[in-house]
Amino acid sequence: MTVFPVTALRSVELGTPDLASSADFYTRVWGLQVVAEAGGKVFLAATGNDFHVLELKQSHRSELRKITFRVGSAEELAALFERTVASGCTVLREPGPADAPSSGERFVIREPQGSVLEFVHGDRRKAGSAVANRPERLAHVNINTADIESLAAFYRDVLGFQLTDRSKLMAFLRCNDDHHAVVLAEARANGLNHVAFLMPDLESVMRGSGRVVDYGHPIGWGVGRHGPGDNVFVYFIDPQGVVVEYTAEVLQVDETYRFRGPDEWVWPPGRTDHWGIAPPKSDACKKAQISIGFSGV
Ligand SMILES: [Fe+2]
């Protein structure tokens, strides 16, 4: 079995120009729960084991402030720090105790394309479980990159991820049995494409989406089933312009999984999902997927 230094995508931190409206959306509409408020941030939990999966912070614009990955051991954390520094990352926080309520040991770097990455070991967990129609944990982050090959190489060679599939425009990378935890999307500018939350099952994706629609947020793309990863999806735009996804049934893979490249990931003309039923993505969704930058860039 492959042993990965990074064992999970734990959380993301979003900057928002309207903290109250974002917190309201992610609790009442999206199905998360506020578990802590500290240091000017709101920490929101899903129903699974992670202490939190989302941090919100007031900012002058919507932006991706940080992606946090969990690391398997203190030794791996130290080794990862050495490798990220050697690869040219900027150190934002040296290894040490995290100042968040989730605690643990952590370091924070900015990788060469501008995203801020936090690596944590020994963070607090809670006794979680799957709850119908509510997100259980994060499923993946999708990052726009103007140089997909070098960012894919960074995730693979420096962070120890594996490339599971490569379509014409996207690279799918895993750090555990999930087909992907990070997706890189070819784009003109670096930034956040979207954040995906794992629902317990397909029915929860449908019913959760119904709740979001009831609150006045139209579907941006979906319902459909992706090709690489085989997961079902529905995309929405949050009130501050961030694209978020409900997903479920993410393909579980191991070292026997056969990588497929762009030549094999092809659709019949006009089709954008595996079932062939997803209507075309809305223009608003397409625009939002390329409008969120990294903080400090
Ligand atoms: Fe996605």
Residues whose N, C-alpha, C, O or C-beta is under 5 A from the ligand:
A	BS01	LIG	A196 E245
